[in-house]
Amino acid sequence: MMQEKQAKYGIFMTVAACLWLGLFPLLQGLTYAQITLDKWRIMIVLCAVTFVCFCADTFLRCRALRREGLRRSTVFSGVPRLPLILGSLLLLWTVLSCLLSPYGADVWWIGASVRREGLATQLCYLFLFFCFVLSRIRLKPVLFSAAGGVVLFCVVVILQRLGGNPLGLYPAGRSYASNPEFQGTIGNIDMDTGYLCLLSGLFLHGGIRWFLSFRQDRSRSSLTAFICCSVGLAVSVFLIVTMEVQFGRITLAVLAVISAVFLLPKKWRWPALALLLVFALVIVWFWPGTGGGIWELHEILHGRSHLSFGSNRIAVWKYSLRLAPERLLTGGGSDTFVLRFNQYLHDTGYIIPERQGQTLLPHYFDNPHNEYIAQLMNHGLPAMLLLILLMVTSVMRRREAGIPVLTPYSAAVLCYAVQAFFSFPVCLVAPMFWSLLGMSFRSDENC
């Protein structure tokens, strides 16, 4: 029985998955001053641990198959080919874009920005993706570890909001009152929200899965898993709402709509989605809102767009897309956006607004605050399309009447794909996404 379990699931890779989703979000260097560098170092160490886990599982699988008299070529039987092909092409194109970059390896290997998103980091992301695509992971331990991680994350945030400085993360003279844009063990609330969006999809559909299982078998195990997912989801949603990052709420809305549509008969699903979209557009068209994103969208629909909208995202996106055709196919190389973009602003005289009304805005950008545009600028159009194809393939792997049937892993990928339109890849969150993306292609076997 033990041999059969070893042959079916990767014991060590399940441990690796638990480390990435439960422990990695909590690890840091006890200060916000260099949290990105600290997380990057932790990522490198956990990638090495993941490699050891992958080798250990492969060895156990080979030994089990040898005892059963099967060929070693069946070690990775059942692995879907399409994600491996897409991932391999993305890897090759990323490396090619660096080799053809106008900058040297001293720039693109680590990266030109403080976020260290150079080729070394891209290789780590894709390494995690391949390891988890080739592995079979038990879902329940992953849910338990992720829930435990987000609860501890929430404890740190609550203590900070109450005036404390747990773990000494705020440097001397700083606090939540003076810097509310930094919270928790990940740091910037945009990155916090990206992490919480990932977990919201994982917990919602993990909870649905175990609730349905409990209705069938009435087992204590299924009930425990359902309660765990419910607690994790409640904590994640609470933090997203209270951090007040707009793309977090947009992501939750998309997740809720896609998930709820399956409560309807098949023939009503597409009409219901169309009706909801029309209703939302009508509301935004006629109601100017009270400021923020709704007001900005209202103004855009009425042809009154401003570069300052979205905390200057409109300006950065617009100028980035004007620059992109200069190296459309290969981009500038990993994490070279900051050099190309700011040189482009200098050469053209384009200006990013410093304020919107009386509100001061960030006007120096080392990334475009859009993961798809970041891929376009750094690695070229083919890389951007390959990333989109990987996400779409994951989300649409199972579908009914053209609507995705989400699993816990693919729901997490969907949430990341939505928030990525407003955010950017960084080692604070991206390793968790690439791990979940890999797991999503084995979701039929991971339970």
Salt bridges, closest charged atoms under 4 A:
ASP190 OD2 - ARG313 NH2 3.78
GLU299 OE1 - ARG304 NE 2.84
ASP347 OD1 - HIS346 ND1 3.48
ASP366 OD1 - ARG115 NE 3.08
GLU400 OE1 - ARG269 NH1 3.07
ASP444 OD2 - ARG397 NH1 3.56
GLU445 OE1 - ARG136 NE 2.67
GLU445 OE1 - ARG442 NH2 2.72
